[in-house]
Amino acid sequence: MKPLLIFVGILVILGLVIASGYNGLVSSNQAVEAQWAQVQNVYQRRADLIPNLVKTVEGAANFERSTLTQITEARASVGKVQLNNAPTDPAQLAEFEKSQNALGGALGRLMVVVERYPDLKSNAGFQALQSQLEGTENRISVERGRFNDAAQTYNTKIKSLPAVFYAAALGFKEKPYFQSKPGADEPPVVEFNTGGGKTKP
């Protein structure tokens, strides 16, 4: 009888450990999902600013249509890559990053071209949009970093004892990270040089 009680006691303790670990994984996974939603929010904010930016820039005489076309096409491409939940496939996240980086690059080129249009540079509406874009790019950088932090915490948990023995079986998969790209130590260029100097490409 005593061995049976000991066995039952071990099972109860093991069950409590697994239940506690499972709850911790759920909580950590939810933190990743919440941070992913924040990442998408700031990217959406940037996309929402673009129609007004394009409309404002179109008013400038002889403004390069090709530059505006690139931005419009890049924004459309971003809309085709939607990830409602935090990805578990690195290839999915890479595709998402690729489309967002293309849009950021197109915006950077636009700001370089704007240097040739003094009237547009002094336009209050354009300056306001530029300021909002600049702030949004900073938010994007911050939220990407926070997502990586949340993903790292989660990934550490699923690879640690005792969760490493049951996490995969319960559907907890590793989350990929946003990767730095060349020049990532500087925010994407959406700066507006009011002093007439050159904007960094």
N, C-alpha and C positions, 0 to 999 in steps of 0.2 A: 504493500500500500504506500509506504514511504517513497519508493522510487517513482511511483506513478505521480505522486504529488510534486515531487521534484521536477519531473518531466513536464507536467502541466504548468508549473511555475516558470520554467524556462521558456515554454511556448508563450505564456502571457507576457513575460518581459520582452521576448523577441518581437511579439506583435506590437507592443507599445513603442519599441524603438523604431520599427518600420513605419508605424503610423505617424510618429513624430517627425521622422525623416521625410515621409511623403508630404506632410503638411508644409514642411520647410521648403520642399521643392516646388510645391504649388505656389507658395507665396513668392518665391524667387522668380518663378516663371511669369507670374502676373506682373512683377516689377519690370521684367524685360518687355512684356507686351505693352505696358503703360508707357514705357520710355520710347518704344517703337512708334506708338501713336503720336508722341510729341515730335519725333523726327518727321513723321509724315505731315504733321500740322505746319511746321515751319517751311517745309518744301512746298506745301500747298499755298502758303501765304506768298511765297515768291512767285509761283505760277499765277496767282490771282492778280498780282501787281502788273504783270506783263502786258495785258491788253491795254491798260491805261497808258503804260509807258510807250507802247507802239503807237497808239493814237496821238500822243503828245509829240513824238518824234516825227510822225508823218507830216505834221504841219510845217516842218522846216523845209524851205525851198531846196529842191534838188537833192534831198537826202538820199543816200544810197539805198535803193530798194533791196539789193541783195542782202544787206545786213539785217534788215527787218524780216526778210523771208527766212533767213537762217534762224532767227529767234522764234518765229512763229512755228517753223517746222520742228525745232528742238522742243518747244513746249508741247506740241502734239505728240511727239515721241514719248515724252515723260508720261503723258496720260495713258499710254498703252501698257506701261509697266506698273501695275498695281499689285501691292502686297498688303493684304488686309491684316495679316498677322506677321509677327517677327519671323523672318525666314530661318529655316534650319539647313537649307541647301546653299552653300557658298556661291554656287553659280547664279542662283536667283538674286542674291544680294549684289553680286558683281554686275549683273544686267541692270539692276535698279541704279546702282552707282554710275554706271556708264551713261545712262540717259540723263541723269541729274547733272553729271559733270559736263555733258555736251551743252546743256542749257546754260550752266554757269559760264562756260567758255564763250558762248554766243553773246551773253550779256557783257562779258569783259571786252569783247571786240567792239560791241556797240559803244561802250564808254570811250574807247580809244578814238573811234570815228567822230564822236560828238565834239572832240577837241577842235575840229575844223569848222564848227558852227557857233560862233560867238553869241548870236542871238538866241540859239537854243540853250546854250550854257547858262545864259542869264534869265531864262524863263523860270518863273517861280514854281509853276506846276511841275516842270521837269526836275528842278532842284528838290522839291518835296518827294517826288518819286524816287530820285536817286538816294536821298537820305533813308527812305524806308527800305530800299533794296540793300543798302549798306548794312543797316541794322539787322535785316533778315539773314544776310550772309553770316554775320557774327552769331546769330541765334542757331543757324544750321550747324556751325562748327561746334558750338557748345552742346547742342542736343545729340550730335553724333558721338561726342566724347562721353556723354552721360549714358548713351546706349551701350557703348563698349564697356563701360564700368559695370552696368547692370548685367550684361551678358557674361562678363568675366566672373562675377560673383556666382551667377547661376551655373556656369560651366565648371567652376571649382567644386560646387556642391555635388553635381552629378558624378564627378570623378573621385570624390572623397568617400572614405568608409563611413557608414556602411552602404550609402546610396549607390555606390558603384556596382553593387551586386544586383540591384533591382530597378534602378532608374530607367534603363533602356527598355526593360520588360513592361514597365508602366507607361511607356510612351514619352519619356523625357529625353529629347535629343539635344545634342550640342548646338549652340547658336554661333553663327559666324560673326566676325567683326567687320566694321568698316575699316578699309585699308587706306593708309596714307598714300598719296600719289606725289610725284615730283612737284616740289613747290608748295606742298601742303602746310609747310611751316608759316606760310603767309595766307591770309584770307583771299578768296577769289576777288579779282579786281573788278569792283563796281564803283571805284572812287571817281569823283568828279573834281577835276583840277581847276578851280576857279582862278588860279593865278596865271593861267596861260601856259604853264609848263607842260611837259609830256607826262601822260599817264602811263604807268607800267603796263606792258602787254601781258 
